[in-house]
Amino acid sequence: MRIEIIRGLPLESRGLRAFLGTIGLMAIAAARFFPFDQMPPICTFRRLTGHPCVGCGMTRSWVHFAHGRAADAFVQSPLGAVLFLAMIGALLYLALRSFTGIPALRVRMNPVSWWVLGGTSVVLVAIHWLYLELSG
C-alpha cells in the first residue's frame, strides 16, 4: 500500500466537493438538532430477531458526538463514533482541498493489500457486532 500526494489533481470538481460537503454537514446538523434521542429504536432486524444489527446504535452514537458526549458515543456504538470522526476528517479534507488547494491524496494498493484491508474490515465489523450483542 502506498499513499501518494499528487499536485494539481482536483477532487473531480468543485461542485462535487460542495455536494459531498453539504451532505456531511447536513448529517452532522441532523444529529445535533433533530430529536433522535426521543424516538424509539426502529431497527427492523432487531424487531424481527431480538438481536442488534451491525448498525444498531450508530445514529444515537452520532447524536452523542454532536452534543459533545464523545465517551457516550463510543459506548453506544464504537463503529458509529469512528465513522463520525471519519466524517469530520473528510469534511476538513474537502474544505482544505476547496479553499487552500492542498495536494490530493491517493491511496494505491496491490491486490494483496485489498484482501488484507477487506479481511481486517470484516473482522472489525464482526467484533463490533459482538460488542453490540453482549452490551445489549
C-alpha positions, 0 to 999 in steps of 0.5 A, spaced: 500 500 500 502 506 498 499 513 499 501 518 494 500 526 494 499 528 487 499 536 485 494 539 481 489 533 481 482 536 483 477 532 487 473 531 480 470 538 481 468 543 485 461 542 485 462 535 487 466 537 493 460 542 495 455 536 494 459 531 498 460 537 503 453 539 504 451 532 505 456 531 511 454 537 514 447 536 513 448 529 517 452 532 522 446 538 523 441 532 523 444 529 529 445 535 533 438 538 532 433 533 530 430 529 536 433 522 535 434 521 542 426 521 543 424 516 538 424 509 539 429 504 536 426 502 529 431 497 527 427 492 523 432 486 524 432 487 531 424 487 531 424 481 527 430 477 531 431 480 538 438 481 536 442 488 534 444 489 527 451 491 525 448 498 525 444 498 531 446 504 535 450 508 530 445 514 529 444 515 537 452 514 537 452 520 532 447 524 536 452 523 542 458 526 538 454 532 536 452 534 543 459 533 545 458 526 549 464 523 545 465 517 551 457 516 550 458 515 543 463 510 543 459 506 548 453 506 544 456 504 538 464 504 537 463 503 529 458 509 529 463 514 533 469 512 528 465 513 522 463 520 525 470 522 526 471 519 519 466 524 517 469 530 520 476 528 517 473 528 510 469 534 511 476 538 513 479 534 507 474 537 502 474 544 505 482 544 505 482 541 498 476 547 496 479 553 499 487 552 500 488 547 494 492 542 498 495 536 494 490 530 493 491 524 496 491 517 493 491 511 496 494 505 491 494 498 493 496 491 490 491 486 490 494 483 496 493 489 500 485 489 498 484 482 501 488 484 507 484 491 508 477 487 506 479 481 511 481 486 517 474 490 515 470 484 516 473 482 522 472 489 525 465 489 523 464 482 526 467 484 533 463 490 533 457 486 532 459 482 538 460 488 542 453 490 540 450 483 542 453 482 549 452 490 551 445 489 549 
